[in-house]
Amino acid sequence: MLDEIAERRRELARRVLGANVRRLWCPPITHYRSGGQLDAQRMAAHWRTMSPHVGGFLVPGSTGDGWEMDEAEVASTLREATSVAADLNSRVLVGVLRTDVDAMLTVIDSTVSTLRRDTGSNDPIAAMEQSRVAAFTICPPAGAHLTQADLLAGLARVLDRGLPTALYQLPQVTRNEMSPETFRRLSSQYANLLMFKDTSGKDRVPMADGGRAGVLLVRGAEGASAPWLREAGGCYWGLLLSSANCFAMEYQQVIAMLEAGRLQQASALSERIAEVVTTVFAQVAGIEEGNAFANANKALDHVRAHGHAGCLDVPPPMLHAGVRLPVQTVRAARDALLAHGLAHRQGYLNS
């Protein structure tokens, strides 16, 4: 039975993720115009810099303001995301950022209905394929009082839909944590469970599973990433990091170095990235609007977009709340990138 589940999982993964999936994924920031509208042109420019290095994009994730968006904003963002993904031959993981199972199912069913209507396909997975949607990403239902049995039952209701699904361990929001046993039971029953992202920083499920279930394990906690990947003795297949917004090329270099057996070089580059990220996350800690993942990456992306020579000559990026990042945050991001040799004089918007 387990072998059958594993083979069905591999077949579905090949179908929706492709035969050779990159091991780096990104939850992209969301760009806004001064009036608060989605800036689709800016979004496309940003994605073009990342697409050669990532397997796809989680939209909308925490980094992309998914928890703050209303239904109309989510729909608009997803519409642009799937369009850009199609142009770039990339894929989208749809972030179903809801805290109870009924709301998750409503979002999933509504999205599938839209995809079927837009593609003319009655098969929901075929409609997802044609729309460049690889999977739906869900968290456990929220609540510190929920037992593992509650989490298992809630997640099973979503997985019973039979759609390609990624699980997202996010205790910072859900106030609970899936146990290794809960994950084992789900992965042994549901072939449509394709990916597991852990941003807890505790890594209990991946360390217990080690990839044996065939689910793609991706780490979402920031920090030095090289030691966590399998070539370095870690428990993860890949990475799904907010900082890939700015360091997609560098993270892909880390992975390539590990694959080539160059552990020392991979670790050194990974640590340089982590030092920049730690510095900028500390800088945004006092900003009340938005969240640290979005704010830190917006500052870093602004420097990468306009270059370290010109980033302070352009108004700072807009947040979902309708205010701009402080100039000193952008300056701190620029200085951190320069200090660690990761700054580009010319930005990708000007190249």
Buried (B, 14 or more C-beta within 10 A) or exposed (E): EEEEBBEBBEEBBEBBBBEEBBBBBBBBBBBBEEEEEBBBEBBBBBBBBBBEBBBBBBBBBBBBBBBBBEEEBBBBBBBBBBBBBBEBEBBBBBBBBBBEBEEBBBBBEEBBEBBBEEBEBEEBBBBBBBBBBBBBBBBBBBBEEBEBEBBBEBBBBBBEBEBBBBBBBBBEBBBBBBBEEBBBBBBBBBBBBBBBBBBBEEBBBBBBBBBEBBBBBBBBBBBBBBBBBBBBEBBBBBBBBBBBBBBBBBBBBBBEBBEEEBBEBBBBBBBBBBBBBBBBBEBBEEBEBBBBBBBBBBBBBBBBBBBBBBBBEBEBBBBBBEEBBBEEBBBBBBBBBBEBEBBBEEBBBEE
